[in-house]
Amino acid sequence: MGIGKVPVDVSTQLEPTDKLQTSLDEKSNESAEIASKDDAASTDTAERVKGHPVIRNGEDVSKYLVSDRDDGDAALTFRSIFLGTIFTALSSVITMLYVFKPTQMQVSAVFLQLLVFLFGEAWAYGTPNPDRFSNKAIRSTLRFINSGQAFTIKEHVVASLIASSGNNGLSGVEIYAVERLFYNKAVTASTAILATFSISLCGFVLAGVLRPLIVYPAEMVYWSTLPQVVLFQNLHFDRAANKARLEKFCWALGIAAVWEIFPAYMVTWFGGISIFCLASLGAPTSTRTTFGRIFGGASSNEGLGLLNFSLDWQYIQSTYLSLPLKQQLNSWIGYAIWYVIVPVLFYKNVWDAQTFPFMSTSLFSSNGTRFKITSILNDHGTIDYDKLATVGVPRLTSTTAWGYLTSSLAMGALITHVIIFYGKGMIQAWKQANARTQPDIHYQKMLKYKEVPMWWYLVLFALTFIAGLVVNIKGDTTLPVWGYIISLLLGAVIAPFSCILYGLYGTGIGTNQISKMVAGAVHPGRPLANLYFASWSHQVILLAVNLSNWLKVGQYTKVPHRVMFFTQIYGTLLGAGLNYAVMTSIVTSQREVLLDPIGTNVWSGSTMQSLNAQAITWALATEMYGRHGRYFIVPLGLLIGAVFPVLHWALCRAYPRIRKWPINTTFILQYMGTTYFGNTSWLWSSFAVGAFSQLWLRRRYPRIYNEYNYLIGAALDGGSQIVIFILSFAVFGASGQSYPFPTWWGNPAGNPDHCI
């Protein structure tokens, strides 16, 4: 724990001759600074509008958007740990609530950051200064708790890091939810503790090993967290402008909070405004059903949501305000293909699509009824093949099968795309970092802080590995030790590719399916083993990405490496425990709704159903995805997807102009099917938000974009999420009893967008 030192004014201690020399030195420095600026101007390649640079790439970010200032203030203090702990609780509870919503969301990290700032500032100005007290013990105690001391940027980063890392252990908790819902069993306390510890932290070692590749280079921006970095520095380095910024933030948050009551509770039609759905009122049932599948999307698994606009910010969120345009363009191309392919699959009856619901992540029998998982399991939770022969192999909806296929395609494309397009650059970055010659100014500034020794990461990995061994040897996971080891190795192979993509684009692709695919191949007939295998494997990837993300924030804001390491571990373990408690409450109180294939516009078990469906189907890998299986194309998608970047590269060689197009086949393939369940009415609203922010505001008004784009987005996120948190427990039934708003035209009994 510590506090920042007050700088001493040494000018009063200089002799006259020293002052003269100092004056000469200052003039010399000024001349050098002017010359340096002239040199920089001569090499300045920035695109400017009205004198303000337009941010295009990582080099622009380092030069023009993120300051390299380092005040040398303390980072690990009582205040930073306390605030981080409190807001980890808020973040974990809200995120766990959204796991059981029609669309899964996480609490806006920027919103948490601003909440931490407000409370940190209140702590600084609302507590007494230690110097007012003569008693030495009181002064020491007050200094320890940071009473009356300025809230510094590094304290702010640490507290926000702890709060945001509270959901790193979410994957393990989701497994326990699946076991409770579909297998009628709850894990023992020892299994929950050890498995959560192992799953939550197993991937940190990779981030440590890969730092030179995925953190140090300037191009590794991690765009989705750039709003936080900019906001950290704006709030602490430009105090004079704080009042005006915070006033705008508070107004936006208040308006968003009041507004959210309407689309979320009183006027749910605002959550899905579709002209086509309204036009179909009074039409024949067959017509309305078709319109609902194509244009409906306000309820879970209702339809594709084509031209369906939502005014419910809890689903839109500010993500598209920060993601770079190159990522958004690829996602738009993918969604355009998705709108064409999915209806074709259904109406051409591919995979007997019309026998089952249009959209659902549940499993079904061949006659269209919901498939009962327990009908093919024995008492040990593994597949009973005699029962399977009687009941039959489960079936998927066409949208789910297509979602699985596009995930495989994207996974295959990820590896070849990174190797072909980024391979040389990554090798150069690794060499530069090992030689400590990485040119990024922020990396160079961090060289004065002690790095985290590699043996720290290795010791942490050894502890998590041993905990996992104990769970799989003594617990009821049905996953053998050798399978556990393979899961970790698989994650270690995929993680570098996922981290590179995330660092360059600010978002990644779903890699969970390849874990389930391998698990099904090596552990046939064991759905629970598949779940645990996939969780460990995927967490290696996810945690490597998350820790690298925050290490980059630490590099930008000059927080010591070792502080980042310890606080990430603390926040992860704290959040996992809170997630488990909230999950238990919701699964107990909303069990029937969560088991329903459709769900409601308030609660949905789609995420848990999808996890279980994948575990069951991949446990039947030979029967469902084998050479003679109905869905053989899904694993084959890995090989097919790997070809697309090769074709892209060949076209770039043949037609050099194509190189200027920001095409990334990995993202296109991913977004061709990523939204195969849940609420879809927010898609077109997010397209509009992204186009407004990245195509118009960023390029036409860069000053306003840099100052307010992220700030207002965070306020809108925060206002909507606070209200959803309150409504979930007050009227939506998270605590057991629900109080629905009276039915009327704006809050219909059926789908909110009035589609059938």
C-alpha positions in Angstrom: 0.0 0.0 0.0 1.3 3.5 -0.7 0.6 7.0 -1.6 2.1 9.2 -4.2 4.9 11.6 -3.2 4.4 15.3 -3.4 7.0 16.8 -5.8 9.4 19.2 -4.2 10.1 22.6 -5.8 13.9 22.6 -6.0 14.2 26.0 -7.6 14.2 27.7 -4.2 17.2 25.7 -3.2 19.5 26.8 -6.1 22.2 29.4 -5.9 22.1 32.4 -8.3 24.7 30.8 -10.7 22.7 27.6 -10.6 19.6 29.5 -11.5 21.4 31.1 -14.4 22.6 27.7 -15.7 19.1 26.3 -15.2 17.6 29.2 -17.3 20.1 28.5 -20.0 19.3 24.8 -19.9 15.6 25.5 -20.1 16.1 27.7 -23.2 18.2 25.0 -24.7 15.5 22.4 -23.9 12.9 24.7 -25.4 14.9 25.0 -28.6 15.4 21.2 -28.7 11.7 20.7 -28.2 10.8 23.1 -31.0 13.3 21.3 -33.3 11.8 17.9 -32.2 8.3 19.1 -33.0 9.5 20.3 -36.4 11.0 16.9 -37.1 7.8 15.2 -36.0 5.8 17.5 -38.2 7.9 16.6 -41.2 7.2 12.9 -40.6 3.6 13.3 -39.5 1.4 11.2 -41.8 -1.8 11.6 -39.8 -5.0 12.4 -41.5 -6.4 15.6 -40.0 -9.7 17.3 -39.9 -9.8 20.9 -38.6 -6.4 20.3 -37.0 -7.4 17.2 -35.2 -6.0 13.7 -36.1 -8.3 11.0 -37.3 -7.3 7.8 -35.6 -6.7 5.0 -38.2 -4.3 2.5 -36.6 -2.2 1.5 -33.6 0.6 3.9 -34.4 -1.9 6.8 -34.5 -3.3 5.7 -31.1 0.1 5.7 -29.5 1.1 9.1 -31.0 -2.1 11.1 -30.8 -4.7 9.5 -28.6 -3.0 8.0 -25.6 -0.6 10.0 -23.5 2.7 8.6 -22.4 2.7 10.6 -19.1 3.6 8.8 -15.9 3.2 10.6 -12.6 4.8 7.8 -10.7 1.9 7.6 -8.3 1.0 4.5 -6.2 -1.3 1.9 -7.7 -1.9 -0.7 -5.0 -3.6 1.1 -2.1 -6.3 0.3 0.4 -8.8 2.5 -1.5 -8.1 0.8 -4.9 -8.6 -2.7 -3.4 -11.7 -1.7 -1.5 -13.5 0.0 -4.4 -12.5 -2.9 -6.7 -14.0 -5.4 -4.3 -17.3 -3.5 -4.0 -17.8 -3.0 -7.8 -16.8 -6.6 -8.5 -19.9 -7.6 -6.6 -22.1 -5.3 -8.8 -20.4 -6.5 -12.1 -20.7 -10.2 -11.2 -24.4 -10.0 -10.2 -25.5 -8.1 -13.3 -23.4 -10.3 -15.7 -24.9 -13.4 -14.2 -28.4 -12.0 -14.6 -27.7 -11.5 -18.3 -26.6 -15.1 -18.7 -30.3 -15.9 -18.2 -31.6 -13.1 -20.5 -32.6 -13.5 -24.2 -29.3 -11.8 -25.1 -26.1 -12.3 -23.1 -24.3 -9.1 -22.1 -21.7 -8.0 -19.7 -21.5 -4.9 -17.6 -19.9 -2.1 -19.5 -16.3 -1.8 -18.3 -16.4 1.9 -19.1 -19.4 2.3 -16.9 -17.7 0.5 -14.0 -14.7 2.8 -14.5 -16.8 5.9 -14.2 -18.6 4.6 -11.1 -15.2 3.8 -9.5 -14.1 7.3 -10.4 -17.1 9.0 -8.7 -16.7 7.0 -5.5 -12.9 7.5 -5.6 -13.3 11.2 -5.9 -15.9 11.3 -3.1 -13.5 9.3 -1.0 -10.8 11.9 -1.6 -12.9 15.0 -1.0 -15.3 13.7 1.6 -12.7 12.3 4.1 -10.4 14.3 6.4 -6.8 15.1 5.6 -4.4 13.2 7.9 -2.3 16.4 8.5 -5.2 17.9 10.5 -4.6 15.4 13.3 -1.7 15.6 15.8 -2.0 11.9 16.9 0.6 9.9 15.0 -1.5 6.7 15.1 -4.5 8.5 13.6 -2.4 10.1 10.9 -0.9 6.8 9.9 -4.3 5.0 9.9 -5.8 7.8 7.8 -2.9 7.7 5.3 -3.2 3.9 5.0 -6.9 4.2 4.1 -6.1 7.1 1.7 -8.2 9.5 3.7 -8.2 13.0 2.2 -5.7 12.1 -0.5 -6.2 12.6 -4.3 -7.6 9.7 -6.2 -4.9 8.9 -8.8 -5.1 7.4 -12.2 -3.2 4.2 -11.2 -5.5 3.6 -8.2 -8.4 4.1 -10.6 -7.0 1.5 -13.1 -6.4 -1.1 -10.4 -9.9 -0.8 -8.9 -11.5 -0.9 -12.4 -9.3 -3.9 -13.3 -10.5 -5.8 -10.2 -14.1 -5.1 -10.9 -13.9 -6.0 -14.6 -12.0 -9.2 -14.1 -14.7 -10.5 -11.8 -16.3 -12.5 -14.6 -13.3 -14.4 -15.7 -14.5 -17.5 -13.9 -18.0 -17.4 -15.5 -17.4 -20.5 -17.7 -17.0 -22.8 -14.7 -20.2 -21.5 -13.1 -22.1 -22.1 -16.3 -21.2 -25.7 -16.1 -22.7 -26.0 -12.6 -25.9 -24.3 -13.9 -26.1 -26.9 -16.7 -25.7 -29.7 -14.2 -28.5 -28.3 -12.0 -30.9 -27.7 -14.9 -30.4 -30.8 -17.1 -28.8 -33.5 -14.9 -30.5 -32.7 -11.6 -27.3 -32.7 -9.7 -25.3 -30.1 -7.8 -21.5 -30.2 -7.5 -20.0 -30.7 -4.1 -18.4 -27.8 -2.2 -14.9 -29.2 -2.7 -15.4 -29.7 -6.5 -16.9 -26.2 -6.8 -14.0 -24.5 -5.0 -11.1 -26.4 -6.7 -12.7 -26.5 -10.1 -13.5 -22.8 -10.0 -9.9 -22.0 -8.9 -8.4 -24.1 -11.7 -10.8 -23.0 -14.5 -10.7 -19.3 -13.5 -6.9 -19.0 -13.6 -5.5 -21.7 -15.8 -4.8 -19.5 -18.8 -2.9 -16.7 -17.2 0.5 -18.3 -17.9 0.0 -18.0 -21.6 -0.5 -14.3 -21.4 2.8 -14.1 -19.5 4.6 -16.1 -22.1 3.1 -14.3 -25.1 3.5 -10.7 -23.8 6.2 -9.7 -26.4 3.8 -10.8 -29.1 0.3 -9.7 -27.9 0.9 -6.8 -25.6 4.0 -4.8 -26.4 3.6 -3.8 -30.1 1.8 -0.6 -30.9 -0.6 -2.3 -33.3 -1.9 -4.5 -30.4 -4.4 -1.8 -29.4 -7.3 -4.0 -28.0 -9.7 -1.5 -29.4 -12.7 -2.4 -27.3 -10.8 -1.2 -24.2 -9.4 1.9 -25.8 -12.4 3.9 -24.5 -11.3 3.1 -21.0 -7.7 4.2 -21.5 -8.8 7.5 -23.1 -11.3 8.1 -20.3 -8.7 7.3 -17.5 -6.4 9.9 -18.9 -9.1 12.5 -19.6 -10.4 12.2 -16.1 -7.0 12.5 -14.3 -4.8 14.5 -16.7 -7.4 17.2 -17.5 -9.0 18.0 -14.2 -10.2 21.4 -15.4 -12.5 19.7 -18.0 -13.9 17.1 -15.5 -16.8 19.1 -14.3 -18.3 19.6 -17.8 -17.6 16.0 -18.8 -19.2 14.6 -15.7 -22.2 16.8 -16.1 -22.8 15.4 -19.6 -22.2 11.9 -18.3 -24.7 12.3 -15.5 -27.4 13.8 -17.8 -27.0 10.9 -20.3 -27.0 8.3 -17.5 -30.1 9.8 -15.9 -32.0 10.0 -19.3 -31.0 6.4 -20.1 -32.1 5.1 -16.7 -35.5 6.7 -17.0 -35.9 5.6 -20.6 -35.0 2.0 -19.9 -38.1 1.5 -17.7 -40.2 1.9 -20.9 -38.7 -0.7 -23.3 -37.8 -3.1 -20.6 -41.1 -3.1 -18.6 -43.9 -0.7 -19.6 -43.7 -0.3 -23.4 -41.9 -3.5 -24.5 -42.8 -2.7 -28.2 -39.9 -0.1 -28.1 -37.6 -3.2 -27.9 -38.6 -4.2 -31.4 -40.2 -1.8 -33.8 -41.0 -3.5 -37.1 -43.1 -2.0 -39.8 -43.4 -5.4 -41.4 -44.7 -7.0 -38.2 -47.3 -4.2 -37.8 -48.3 -4.6 -41.5 -48.9 -8.3 -41.0 -51.6 -7.6 -38.3 -54.9 -9.1 -39.6 -53.1 -11.2 -42.3 -53.5 -15.0 -42.5 -51.7 -17.0 -39.9 -49.3 -18.5 -42.4 -48.3 -15.0 -43.6 -47.8 -13.7 -40.1 -45.7 -16.8 -39.2 -43.4 -16.1 -42.2 -43.2 -12.5 -41.3 -42.3 -13.3 -37.7 -39.5 -15.6 -38.8 -37.9 -13.0 -41.0 -38.8 -9.7 -39.4 -39.6 -10.6 -35.8 -36.8 -10.5 -33.2 -37.9 -8.8 -30.0 -38.4 -12.0 -28.1 -36.0 -14.9 -27.6 -35.7 -17.2 -30.6 -38.5 -15.3 -32.4 -36.9 -14.6 -35.8 -34.0 -12.9 -37.7 -35.1 -9.3 -36.9 -34.6 -8.0 -40.4 -35.3 -4.3 -40.4 -36.5 -4.6 -36.8 -35.2 -1.7 -34.8 -34.8 -1.7 -31.0 -34.8 1.4 -28.7 -33.7 -0.8 -25.8 -30.1 0.2 -25.0 -29.6 -2.8 -22.7 -29.2 -4.9 -25.9 -27.6 -2.4 -28.2 -24.9 -1.2 -25.9 -21.9 0.9 -26.8 -19.7 -1.8 -28.3 -20.2 -0.5 -31.8 -19.2 2.9 -30.7 -15.6 1.7 -30.1 -14.9 -1.2 -32.5 -12.8 -0.2 -35.5 -14.5 0.3 -38.8 -12.6 -2.6 -40.4 -14.1 -5.0 -37.9 -17.6 -3.6 -38.3 -17.5 -3.7 -42.1 -16.7 -7.4 -42.0 -19.4 -8.1 -39.5 -22.0 -6.3 -41.7 -20.9 -8.5 -44.7 -21.4 -11.6 -42.5 -24.8 -10.6 -41.3 -25.9 -9.8 -44.9 -25.1 -13.4 -45.9 -26.8 -14.7 -42.7 -30.1 -13.0 -43.6 -30.0 -14.8 -47.0 -28.8 -18.3 -45.9 -30.9 -19.0 -42.8 -34.3 -18.6 -44.5 -33.1 -20.7 -47.5 -32.1 -23.5 -45.1 -35.4 -23.4 -43.4 -37.7 -23.1 -46.4 -35.7 -25.6 -48.4 -36.1 -28.0 -45.5 -32.4 -28.6 -45.1 -31.8 -31.0 -42.2 -35.6 -31.4 -42.0 -35.7 -27.8 -40.7 -39.4 -27.4 -40.9 -40.0 -30.3 -38.5 -38.5 -28.1 -35.7 -38.8 -24.5 -34.5 -37.3 -21.9 -36.7 -34.8 -20.9 -33.9 -34.0 -22.8 -30.8 -30.9 -24.2 -29.2 -32.7 -27.1 -27.6 -32.4 -30.7 -28.9 -35.4 -32.4 -30.6 -36.5 -35.9 -31.5 -37.1 -36.7 -35.1 -40.8 -36.0 -34.7 -40.2 -32.5 -33.6 -40.8 -32.9 -29.8 -38.3 -31.7 -27.3 -35.6 -34.3 -26.8 -35.3 -35.5 -23.2 -31.6 -35.7 -22.3 -32.2 -38.1 -19.4 -33.8 -40.6 -21.8 -30.4 -41.6 -23.1 -28.2 -41.3 -20.0 -27.4 -43.8 -17.3 -26.9 -43.2 -13.6 -23.3 -42.0 -14.2 -24.3 -39.2 -16.6 -22.9 -41.0 -19.7 -24.6 -42.1 -22.8 -26.5 -45.4 -22.6 -26.3 -46.7 -26.2 -29.1 -49.2 -25.7 -31.4 -46.4 -24.8 -30.1 -44.3 -27.7 -31.0 -47.1 -30.1 -34.5 -47.0 -28.8 -35.0 -43.2 -28.6 -33.0 -42.2 -31.6 -30.3 -39.6 -32.2 -31.2 -36.0 -31.3 -31.7 -33.4 -34.0 -30.8 -29.7 -34.3 -32.7 -26.8 -35.7 -31.3 -25.5 -39.0 -30.3 -22.2 -37.4 -28.3 -24.0 -34.7 -26.7 -26.3 -37.2 -25.7 -23.3 -39.4 -24.4 -21.5 -36.3 -22.2 -24.5 -35.5 -21.0 -24.7 -39.1 -20.0 -21.0 -39.3 -18.2 -21.3 -36.0 -16.1 -24.1 -37.5 -15.5 -22.1 -40.6 -14.3 -19.1 -38.6 -12.1 -21.3 -36.4 -10.4 -22.8 -39.5 -10.0 -19.4 -41.0 -8.5 -17.8 -37.9 -5.4 -19.9 -37.9 -4.5 -19.6 -41.6 -5.4 -15.8 -41.6 -3.1 -15.0 -38.7 -0.2 -17.1 -40.2 -0.6 -15.7 -43.7 -1.3 -12.0 -43.0 0.4 -11.4 -39.6 3.1 -14.0 -39.4 6.1 -11.9 -40.4 5.0 -9.0 -38.2 4.6 -11.2 -35.2 8.1 -12.6 -35.6 9.5 -9.1 -35.8 7.6 -8.0 -32.7 8.9 -11.0 -30.7 12.5 -10.2 -31.7 12.1 -6.5 -30.8 10.6 -7.2 -27.4 13.3 -9.8 -26.5 15.9 -7.2 -27.5 14.0 -4.5 -25.6 14.0 -2.5 -28.8 10.2 -2.4 -29.4 9.7 1.2 -30.6 6.3 1.8 -29.1 6.7 4.8 -26.7 4.5 3.2 -24.1 6.5 0.0 -24.0 9.7 2.0 -23.6 8.2 4.0 -20.7 7.3 0.7 -18.9 10.9 -0.6 -18.9 11.6 1.1 -15.6 9.2 -1.1 -13.8 10.0 -4.7 -12.7 8.5 -7.3 -14.9 6.6 -10.3 -13.5 9.1 -13.1 -13.4 8.2 -16.1 -15.5 8.3 -18.4 -12.5 5.4 -16.5 -11.0 3.2 -17.5 -13.9 4.6 -21.0 -13.8 3.8 -21.4 -10.0 0.3 -20.1 -10.6 -0.2 -22.6 -13.4 1.2 -25.5 -11.3 -1.3 -24.7 -8.5 -4.3 -24.5 -10.9 -3.1 -27.7 -12.7 -2.9 -29.6 -9.4 -6.4 -28.3 -8.4 -7.7 -29.6 -11.7 -6.1 -33.0 -11.2 -7.7 -33.3 -7.8 -11.2 -32.4 -9.2 -10.9 -34.9 -12.1 -9.5 -37.7 -9.9 -11.9 -37.3 -6.9 -14.8 -35.4 -8.4 -17.7 -36.5 -10.5 -16.7 -34.8 -13.7 -16.4 -38.0 -15.8 -13.3 -36.4 -17.4 -10.1 -38.6 -17.2 -6.8 -37.0 -16.3 -5.3 -37.5 -19.7 -8.4 -35.8 -21.2 -7.9 -32.9 -18.8 -4.3 -32.5 -20.0 -5.3 -32.6 -23.7 -7.8 -29.8 -23.0 -5.1 -27.5 -21.6 -2.8 -28.3 -24.5 -5.5 -27.6 -27.1 -6.2 -24.2 -25.5 -2.5 -23.4 -25.5 -2.3 -24.0 -29.3 -5.3 -21.8 -30.1 -4.7 -19.0 -27.6 -1.9 -17.1 -29.5 -4.1 -16.8 -32.7 -7.1 -15.6 -30.8 -5.1 -13.0 -28.8 -3.5 -11.6 -32.0 -6.9 -11.2 -33.7 -8.4 -9.6 -30.6 -5.5 -7.2 -30.2 -5.7 -6.1 -33.8 -9.5 -5.8 -34.1 -10.8 -5.3 -30.6 -12.9 -8.5 -30.7 -12.4 -12.2 -31.4 -14.3 -15.2 -32.6 -16.0 -18.0 -30.7 -13.4 -20.8 -30.1 -15.4 -22.9 -27.7 -16.7 -25.3 -30.4 -13.3 -26.7 -31.4 -12.9 -27.7 -27.7 -16.2 -29.5 -27.7 -15.3 -31.1 -31.1 -12.1 -32.5 -29.8 -13.7 -33.6 -26.5 -16.3 -35.5 -28.4 -13.7 -37.3 -30.4 -11.6 -38.4 -27.4 -14.5 -38.9 -24.9 -17.5 -40.3 -26.8 -20.6 -40.8 -24.8 -19.6 -38.4 -22.0 -21.5 -35.1 -22.1 -20.3 -33.9 -18.7 -16.7 -34.7 -19.6 -17.3 -32.7 -22.8 -18.5 -29.7 -20.7 -15.5 -29.7 -18.4 -13.0 -30.4 -21.2 -14.4 -27.5 -23.2 -14.4 -25.2 -20.2 -10.8 -25.8 -19.3 -9.7 -25.6 -22.9 -11.7 -22.5 -23.7 -10.7 -20.7 -20.5 -7.0 -21.1 -21.4 -7.9 -19.0 -24.5 -10.3 -16.6 -22.8 -8.0 -15.8 -19.9 -5.0 -15.3 -22.1 -7.1 -12.7 -24.0 -8.5 -11.0 -20.9 -5.2 -10.7 -19.1 -3.4 -9.5 -22.2 -6.1 -6.9 -22.7 -5.6 -5.6 -19.2 -1.8 -5.7 -19.5 -2.2 -3.4 -22.5 -4.3 -1.0 -20.4 -1.6 -1.2 -17.8 1.1 -0.4 -20.4 -0.9 2.6 -21.6 -1.5 3.9 -18.1 1.9 2.9 -16.7 0.6 0.6 -13.9 3.5 -1.7 -12.7 3.4 -5.2 -14.2 3.3 -7.0 -10.8 0.4 -5.0 -9.5 -1.6 -6.0 -12.6 -0.7 -9.6 -12.0 -1.9 -9.8 -8.4 -5.1 -7.7 -8.8 -6.3 -9.8 -11.8 -6.0 -13.0 -9.7 -7.9 -11.4 -6.8 -10.7 -10.0 -8.9 -11.2 -13.3 -10.8 -11.6 -15.4 -7.7 -13.8 -13.0 -6.0 -16.1 -12.7 -8.9 -16.4 -16.4 -9.5 -17.7 -16.9 -5.9 -20.4 -14.2 -6.4 -21.4 -15.6 -9.8 -22.0 -19.0 -8.2 -24.3 -17.5 -5.6 -26.4 -15.6 -8.1 -26.6 -18.5 -10.5 -27.9 -20.8 -7.7 -30.7 -18.3 -6.9 -31.8 -17.8 -10.5 -31.8 -21.5 -11.5 -33.8 -22.4 -8.4 -36.4 -19.6 -8.9 -36.8 -19.7 -12.7 -36.2 -23.4 -13.5 -39.3 -24.0 -15.7 -38.8 -21.0 -17.8 -35.1 -21.8 -18.3 -35.9 -25.3 -19.5 -38.5 -24.0 -22.0 -37.1 -24.1 -25.6 -38.5 -20.6 -26.4 -38.4 -18.7 -23.1 -39.8 -15.2 -22.7 -38.6 -11.7 -23.4 -37.4 -11.5 -19.8 -35.9 -14.9 -19.0 -34.3 -17.4 -21.3 -32.3 -20.6 -20.9 -30.9 -20.4 -24.4 -27.3 -20.1 -23.3 -27.6 -23.1 -20.9 -29.6 -25.1 -23.5 -26.9 -24.3 -26.1 -24.1 -25.5 -23.8 -25.9 -28.7 -23.0 -27.0 -29.3 -26.6 -23.4 -29.0 -27.7 -22.2 -31.3 -24.9 -24.8 -34.0 -25.8 -24.3 -33.8 -29.6 -20.5 -33.8 -29.4 -20.7 -36.7 -27.0 -22.5 -38.4 -29.9 -19.8 -37.2 -32.3 -19.8 -40.4 -34.4 -23.5 -40.6 -34.6 -24.2 -36.9 -35.4 -21.0 -35.5 -36.8 -19.2 -38.6 -38.2 -18.8 -39.4 -41.8 -22.3 -40.8 -42.1 -23.8 -38.4 -39.6 -26.5 -35.8 -40.4 -24.2 -32.9 -39.5 -20.8 -34.1 -40.9 -20.4 -30.7 -42.6 -19.9 -29.1 -39.2 -16.4 -30.6 -38.4 -15.6 -30.5 -42.1 -16.0 -26.7 -41.8 -12.6 -26.5 -40.1 -10.9 -27.5 -43.3 -13.2 -25.5 -45.5 -12.7 -22.4 -43.4 -9.0 -22.7 -43.5 -9.1 -22.3 -47.3 -10.8 -18.8 -47.3 -7.8 -16.8 -46.1 -5.6 -18.6 -48.7 -8.0 -17.6 -51.5 -8.0 -14.0 -50.1 -4.2 -14.0 -50.1 -4.1 -15.3 -53.7 -6.5 -12.6 -54.8 -4.4 -10.0 -53.1 -1.4 -11.2 -55.0 -3.3 -11.2 -58.3 -5.0 -7.9 -57.8 -2.9 -5.7 -55.5 -5.8 -3.2 -55.1 -7.6 -5.7 -53.0 -5.0 -5.4 -50.3 -6.4 -1.9 -49.4 -9.8 -3.4 -48.6 -10.0 -4.3 -44.9 -11.3 -7.8 -45.6 -11.0 -10.4 -42.9 -12.6 -13.7 -43.9 -12.5 -14.9 -40.3 -15.0 -12.3 -39.1 -17.2 -12.6 -42.2 -17.5 -16.4 -41.6 -18.1 -15.9 -37.9 -20.9 -13.3 -38.4 -22.6 -15.4 -41.0 -24.1 -17.5 -38.2 -23.1 -16.2 -34.8 -26.6 -14.9 -33.9 -28.5 -18.2 -34.1 -30.5 -17.8 -31.0 -31.9 -15.1 -28.6 -33.1 -11.6 -29.3 -32.2 -10.1 -32.7 -34.1 -6.8 -32.8 -31.0 -5.0 -31.6 -28.9 -5.8 -34.7 -30.1 -3.1 -37.0 -29.9 -0.5 -34.2 -26.3 -1.5 -33.5 -25.6 -1.2 -37.3 -26.9 2.3 -37.2 -24.9 3.2 -34.0 -21.7 1.9 -35.6 -22.2 3.7 -38.9 -23.0 7.0 -37.0 -19.9 6.6 -34.8 -17.3 5.2 -37.2 -18.4 6.5 -40.6 -19.6 10.0 -39.7 -18.6 11.2 -36.3 -15.1 9.8 -36.2 -14.2 11.2 -39.6 -16.2 14.5 -39.7 -15.8 15.6 -36.1 -12.8 13.9 -34.6 -12.6 16.2 -31.6 -16.1 15.4 -30.5 -15.5 11.7 -31.2 -12.4 11.6 -29.1 -13.9 13.5 -26.2 -17.5 12.3 -26.0 -18.0 9.1 -28.1 -16.9 6.8 -25.4 -18.2 8.9 -22.5 -21.8 9.1 -23.6 -21.8 5.5 -24.6 -20.7 4.5 -21.2 -23.4 6.6 -19.6 -26.1 5.0 -21.7 -24.8 1.5 -20.8 -24.7 2.4 -17.1 -28.2 3.9 -16.9 -29.8 1.0 -18.7 -27.9 -1.6 -16.7 -28.7 -0.1 -13.3 -32.4 -0.1 -14.1 -32.3 -3.7 -15.4 -30.5 -4.7 -12.2 -33.3 -3.1 -10.1 -36.1 -4.4 -12.3 -34.7 -8.0 -12.3 -35.1 -8.3 -8.6 -38.1 -6.0 -8.1 -40.5 -7.1 -10.9 -38.8 -9.7 -13.2 -38.6 -12.5 -10.6 -34.9 -12.9 -10.0 -35.6 -13.2 -6.3 -38.6 -15.5 -6.8 -41.8 -13.5 -7.3 -42.5 -11.6 -10.6 -44.8 -8.6 -11.1 -45.5 -8.3 -14.9 -46.7 -4.9 -16.2 -50.4 -5.0 -17.3 -50.9 -6.1 -20.9 -51.8 -3.4 -23.4 -51.0 -2.6 -27.1 -47.5 -1.3 -26.2 -46.9 -4.3 -23.9 -48.6 -7.2 -25.8 -49.1 -10.6 -24.3 -47.3 -12.2 -27.2 -44.1 -11.0 -28.9 -43.4 -7.3 -28.2 -43.0 -6.4 -31.9 -46.5 -7.7 -32.7 -45.2 -10.5 -34.9 -46.9 -13.9 -34.4 
